[in-house]
Amino acid sequence: MAENFRGVVNRVIYTLNTQQKLYNLLDGMIMKNSEGIAYEVKAGETLDGIAKKFNTTKDMLKSVNFIIDDSRLPAGQMLFVQQPK
């Protein structure tokens, strides 16, 4: 019974993560007058590190990707990174 419950929970989490990835990607890409790239978070990365990599700010990444709590940035999450025109 516990194994079955874990399987269901894992499927729900996977589905929610997938939906969040799509939402972040699509919502960021349809912003008017925005140019940028989609970036997949690697294990161990932080928003600070990603911001430095793309010459932007942590606050900009949080704003564009609707991130409230950046203390848990899961590997595989898709982010939209705005690029200067």
MDTraj code that builds the backbone (N, CA, C; nanometers):
import mdtraj as md
import numpy as np

residues = "MET ALA GLU ASN PHE ARG GLY VAL VAL ASN ARG VAL ILE TYR THR LEU ASN THR GLN GLN LYS LEU TYR ASN LEU LEU ASP GLY MET ILE MET LYS ASN SER GLU GLY ILE ALA TYR GLU VAL LYS ALA GLY GLU THR LEU ASP GLY ILE ALA LYS LYS PHE ASN THR THR LYS ASP MET LEU LYS SER VAL ASN PHE ILE ILE ASP ASP SER ARG LEU PRO ALA GLY GLN MET LEU PHE VAL GLN GLN PRO LYS".split()
xyz = np.array([
    [0.0822, -0.1195, 0.0000],
    [0.0000, 0.0000, 0.0000],
    [0.0872, 0.1266, 0.0000],
    [0.1911, 0.1293, 0.0842],
    [0.2787, 0.2461, 0.0914],
    [0.3524, 0.2670, -0.0404],
    [0.3944, 0.1567, -0.1059],
    [0.4644, 0.1663, -0.2336],
    [0.3729, 0.2255, -0.3406],
    [0.2479, 0.1832, -0.3407],
    [0.1502, 0.2342, -0.4355],
    [0.1289, 0.3843, -0.4137],
    [0.1186, 0.4244, -0.2881],
    [0.0999, 0.5654, -0.2543],
    [0.2195, 0.6473, -0.3015],
    [0.3400, 0.5969, -0.2802],
    [0.4605, 0.6678, -0.3255],
    [0.4600, 0.6839, -0.4776],
    [0.4170, 0.5801, -0.5472],
    [0.4101, 0.5879, -0.6932],
    [0.3148, 0.6964, -0.7395],
    [0.1996, 0.7043, -0.6745],
    [0.1007, 0.8067, -0.7092],
    [0.1574, 0.9452, -0.6804],
    [0.2193, 0.9608, -0.5642],
    [0.2775, 1.0904, -0.5271],
    [0.3861, 1.1295, -0.6271],
    [0.4706, 1.0353, -0.6645],
    [0.5766, 1.0647, -0.7614],
    [0.5200, 1.1063, -0.8968],
    [0.4123, 1.0418, -0.9403],
    [0.3501, 1.0792, -1.0670],
    [0.2892, 1.2193, -1.0598],
    [0.2281, 1.2509, -0.9468],
    [0.1691, 1.3845, -0.9294],
    [0.2793, 1.4902, -0.9316],
    [0.3882, 1.4654, -0.8607],
    [0.4995, 1.5604, -0.8578],
    [0.5578, 1.5775, -0.9975],
    [0.5769, 1.4683, -1.0686],
    [0.6299, 1.4755, -1.2056],
    [0.5383, 1.5590, -1.2939],
    [0.4092, 1.5366, -1.2839],
    [0.3121, 1.6112, -1.3644],
    [0.3168, 1.7597, -1.3314],
    [0.3218, 1.7927, -1.2029],
    [0.3271, 1.9329, -1.1627],
    [0.4561, 1.9995, -1.2106],
    [0.5678, 1.9292, -1.1999],
    [0.6950, 1.9845, -1.2474],
    [0.6914, 2.0089, -1.3977],
    [0.6337, 1.9152, -1.4715],
    [0.6233, 1.9302, -1.6164],
    [0.5359, 2.0497, -1.6518],
    [0.4233, 2.0628, -1.5825],
    [0.3347, 2.1756, -1.6082],
    [0.4042, 2.3072, -1.5758],
    [0.4806, 2.3100, -1.4666],
    [0.5510, 2.4325, -1.4289],
    [0.6564, 2.4685, -1.5332],
    [0.7277, 2.3687, -1.5843],
    [0.8274, 2.3936, -1.6885],
    [0.7625, 2.4585, -1.8106],
    [0.6523, 2.4012, -1.8547],
    [0.5832, 2.4542, -1.9719],
    [0.5298, 2.5947, -1.9472],
    [0.4724, 2.6143, -1.8298],
    [0.4177, 2.7453, -1.7951],
    [0.5283, 2.8502, -1.7959],
    [0.6409, 2.8208, -1.7297],
    [0.7511, 2.9167, -1.7240],
    [0.8024, 2.9488, -1.8640],
    [0.8185, 2.8467, -1.9439],
    [0.8720, 2.8658, -2.0782],
    [0.7770, 2.9481, -2.1650],
    [0.6521, 2.9081, -2.1704],
    [0.5557, 2.9758, -2.2570],
    [0.5242, 3.1165, -2.2097],
    [0.5070, 3.1336, -2.0814],
    [0.4715, 3.2653, -2.0300],
    [0.5837, 3.3643, -2.0545],
    [0.7056, 3.3222, -2.0340],
    [0.8184, 3.4102, -2.0591],
    [0.8342, 3.4438, -2.2060],
    [0.8089, 3.3472, -2.2916],
    [0.8312, 3.3674, -2.4345],
    [0.7265, 3.4562, -2.4991],
    [0.6094, 3.4670, -2.4407],
    [0.5066, 3.5491, -2.5036],
    [0.5059, 3.6929, -2.4525],
    [0.5970, 3.7246, -2.3624],
    [0.6039, 3.8616, -2.3134],
    [0.6351, 3.9543, -2.4306],
    [0.5593, 4.0607, -2.4421],
    [0.5789, 4.1549, -2.5524],
    [0.7146, 4.2218, -2.5405],
    [0.7752, 4.2446, -2.6554],
    [0.9036, 4.3123, -2.6647],
    [1.0142, 4.2412, -2.5868],
    [1.0033, 4.1132, -2.5721],
    [1.1061, 4.0379, -2.5010],
    [1.1766, 3.9437, -2.5965],
    [1.3055, 3.9412, -2.5839],
    [1.3855, 3.8443, -2.6558],
    [1.4653, 3.7696, -2.5518],
    [1.4856, 3.6436, -2.5745],
    [1.5619, 3.5674, -2.4778],
    [1.5723, 3.4226, -2.5177],
    [1.6166, 3.3445, -2.4217],
    [1.6349, 3.2021, -2.4452],
    [1.5703, 3.1222, -2.3338],
    [1.5424, 2.9973, -2.3649],
    [1.4970, 2.9026, -2.2633],
    [1.6219, 2.8338, -2.2090],
    [1.6289, 2.8202, -2.0783],
    [1.7455, 2.7589, -2.0151],
    [1.6989, 2.6541, -1.9153],
    [1.7569, 2.5349, -1.9238],
    [1.7225, 2.4279, -1.8303],
    [1.8211, 2.4280, -1.7147],
    [1.7688, 2.4380, -1.5933],
    [1.8511, 2.4421, -1.4729],
    [1.9227, 2.3085, -1.4541],
    [2.0515, 2.3168, -1.4277],
    [2.1327, 2.1972, -1.4002],
    [2.1375, 2.1729, -1.2492],
    [2.1645, 2.0497, -1.2102],
    [2.1730, 2.0137, -1.0683],
    [2.2757, 2.1023, -0.9982],
    [2.2374, 2.1580, -0.8853],
    [2.3281, 2.2384, -0.8050],
    [2.3357, 2.3852, -0.8420],
    [2.2704, 2.4242, -0.9504],
    [2.2759, 2.5640, -0.9921],
    [2.1854, 2.6504, -0.9040],
    [2.2224, 2.7768, -0.8940],
    [2.1426, 2.8751, -0.8209],
    [2.1026, 2.9872, -0.9167],
    [2.0031, 3.0637, -0.8757],
    [1.9631, 3.1774, -0.9596],
    [2.0759, 3.2792, -0.9697],
    [2.1513, 3.2968, -0.8617],
    [2.2650, 3.3891, -0.8665],
    [2.3642, 3.3467, -0.9743],
    [2.3983, 3.2186, -0.9757],
    [2.4933, 3.1671, -1.0738],
    [2.4424, 3.1784, -1.2163],
    [2.3149, 3.1478, -1.2351],
    [2.2558, 3.1579, -1.3688],
    [2.2515, 3.3034, -1.4128],
    [2.2178, 3.3931, -1.3211],
    [2.2141, 3.5358, -1.3536],
    [2.3518, 3.5842, -1.3992],
    [2.4564, 3.5431, -1.3277],
    [2.5920, 3.5835, -1.3662],
    [2.6290, 3.5264, -1.5029],
    [2.5896, 3.4006, -1.5276],
    [2.6208, 3.3352, -1.6547],
    [2.5625, 3.4125, -1.7729],
    [2.4436, 3.4717, -1.7535],
    [2.3756, 3.5406, -1.8626],
    [2.3749, 3.6929, -1.8477],
    [2.4589, 3.7436, -1.7580],
    [2.4728, 3.8872, -1.7394],
    [2.3390, 3.9557, -1.7114],
    [2.2662, 3.8996, -1.6160],
    [2.1394, 3.9575, -1.5737],
    [2.1372, 3.9545, -1.4209],
    [2.0218, 3.9762, -1.3622],
    [2.0121, 3.9765, -1.2169],
    [1.9208, 3.8645, -1.1687],
    [1.9432, 3.8257, -1.0460],
    [1.8590, 3.7253, -0.9816],
    [1.7143, 3.7756, -0.9764],
    [1.6959, 3.9033, -0.9423],
    [1.5608, 3.9593, -0.9341],
    [1.4893, 3.9574, -1.0691],
    [1.5638, 3.9818, -1.1761],
    [1.5029, 3.9772, -1.3100],
    [1.4580, 3.8350, -1.3415],
    [1.5427, 3.7361, -1.3126],
    [1.5049, 3.5966, -1.3367],
    [1.3819, 3.5587, -1.2546],
    [1.3791, 3.6013, -1.1292],
    [1.2642, 3.5705, -1.0443],
    [1.1371, 3.6331, -1.0993],
    [1.1465, 3.7570, -1.1435],
    [1.0306, 3.8286, -1.1943],
    [0.9773, 3.7669, -1.3227],
    [1.0640, 3.7451, -1.4180],
    [1.0237, 3.6932, -1.5485],
    [0.9684, 3.5514, -1.5388],
    [1.0212, 3.4718, -1.4440],
    [0.9809, 3.3318, -1.4325],
    [0.8841, 3.3061, -1.3174],
    [0.8349, 3.4128, -1.2551],
    [0.7372, 3.4017, -1.1475],
    [0.7855, 3.3102, -1.0349],
    [0.9104, 3.3284, -0.9950],
    [0.9686, 3.2477, -0.8886],
    [0.9561, 3.3247, -0.7582],
    [0.8938, 3.2627, -0.6607],
    [0.8778, 3.3255, -0.5298],
    [0.9899, 3.2807, -0.4365],
    [1.0133, 3.1508, -0.4302],
    [1.1145, 3.0941, -0.3406],
    [1.2259, 3.0326, -0.4237],
    [1.3383, 3.1007, -0.4307],
    [1.4483, 3.0493, -0.5118],
    [1.5421, 2.9585, -0.4328],
    [1.5067, 2.9252, -0.3092],
    [1.5912, 2.8358, -0.2300],
    [1.5802, 2.6912, -0.2786],
    [1.4751, 2.6598, -0.3538],
    [1.4575, 2.5258, -0.4082],
    [1.4412, 2.5370, -0.5589],
    [1.5515, 2.5359, -0.6281],
    [1.5513, 2.5457, -0.7737],
    [1.5823, 2.4073, -0.8292],
    [1.4804, 2.3336, -0.8714],
    [1.5030, 2.1949, -0.9124],
    [1.5738, 2.1818, -1.0474],
    [1.6620, 2.0850, -1.0541],
    [1.7264, 2.0534, -1.1816],
    [1.6179, 2.0166, -1.2821],
    [1.6329, 2.0645, -1.4034],
    [1.5343, 2.0359, -1.5072],
    [1.4316, 2.1450, -1.5244],
    [1.4205, 2.2358, -1.4279],
    [1.3244, 2.3449, -1.4420],
    [1.3678, 2.4331, -1.5581],
    [1.2725, 2.4741, -1.6389],
    [1.3015, 2.5620, -1.7516],
    [1.2823, 2.7071, -1.7079],
    [1.3793, 2.7908, -1.7450],
    [1.3714, 2.9325, -1.7160],
    [1.3769, 3.0100, -1.8475],
    [1.3102, 3.1225, -1.8499],
    [1.3232, 3.2155, -1.9617],
    [1.4237, 3.3206, -1.9195],
    [1.5279, 3.3397, -1.9994],
    [1.6319, 3.4368, -1.9689],
    [1.6258, 3.5454, -2.0749],
    [1.5873, 3.6666, -2.0320],
    [1.5791, 3.7782, -2.1246],
    [1.7178, 3.8169, -2.1703],
    [1.7287, 3.8522, -2.2960],
    [1.8539, 3.8966, -2.3542],
    [1.8352, 4.0378, -2.4057],
    [1.9386, 4.1211, -2.3929],
    [1.9269, 4.2572, -2.4447],
    [1.9083, 4.2568, -2.5957],
    [1.8290, 4.3529, -2.6448],
    [1.8044, 4.3631, -2.7895],
    [1.9203, 4.4307, -2.8574],
])
top = md.Topology()
chain = top.add_chain()
for i, resn in enumerate(residues, 1):
    res = top.add_residue(resn, chain, resSeq=i)
    for name in ("N", "CA", "C"):
        top.add_atom(name, md.element.get_by_symbol(name[0]), res)
traj = md.Trajectory(xyz[None], top)
